[in-house]
Amino acid sequence: MTATARFLAVAAVLTLVATTPPAEAAAPMLVPDLRQAPVGCAGNHRGDPQDCKDWDVCMVTDVNAPNAPCVTSGDIRAVRLRFTSSEENIGDGPLLFYAHRDSTLFPTMSVRQAFQNGVHGPIPDTFRNAQKPSGTSAYYEPAPAHMHWHLLNFERFQLRTLSGSAVVSDRKNGFCLGDRYDVPDKASLQHRVHEDEEPEAKLHQVLIYNMCGHEQPGATDVTEGISVGSGDDYRYTVDFQWLDITGVSSGVYDVVNTVNPDRTLTEKNYDNNSSSIAVSVQWPDGAKGAPSRITAPPVVRLLRSCPGSETCSG
């Protein structure tokens, strides 16, 4: 090859490189941000959390019933501090899970977390396409008040001493996530869902009516999640929305609610995953603890509410 030919060949390559557009960068995954709403407040509460009334003290005669009726007399076997808890997504993308099992021979489903690819970008629509194992699972809850698939290990409740030691932990074992209400500050969220935006609006419509495979114990696939700007609330009258304070001594405690307690779910910020209230517990007649025969509940007073913090009594 002559020098002239070599020059022309190199020039042609350089021209091709210069005129070939660079490959498009992959769109970033939009990550949710879970926020624990004020303890004992109804979903979408807009006032002072100190004024919230979605909590009470409930005496029960049947300790095995997760939603036993509250009574004022009889053979009192337990006293429960009941409260509403709510979790909200204020992040950049939806909190979205796909649960799947290959056969009904498996009692539980594996769960993967899915992420939207870029603003108004595609959202995975199957378990296979979801990007990340969630570190949790889902199971079918047959109790009459549920009869749907529950996501495990999504939230934790605890009663803690002033030093932070857990005195009582919850017995709640699962959650059915959906878009149950609009968060109070939805209008200020950059990535909130708008009705005319796809595919966010389409997913939002699915999650508004999401029943997590209601009355489908034979399901092999279930979807759960919370859109940006939405919250999922659990009223204090729901099964296991309580802490058993029967064996708790009189004193001051923190009631702490924490979403994503083990941080197995990917989110933008973990600093707002807990909220708490400080309460005073006082058994009748100045007693240190419950009497051998309970005829009246302890007086529980709300001292203060501390949204966004796992400590309150201090």
Disulfide bonds with the S-S distance in Angstrom:
Cys41-Cys52 1.87
Cys58-Cys70 2.04
Cys176-Cys212 1.98
Cys306-Cys312 2.11
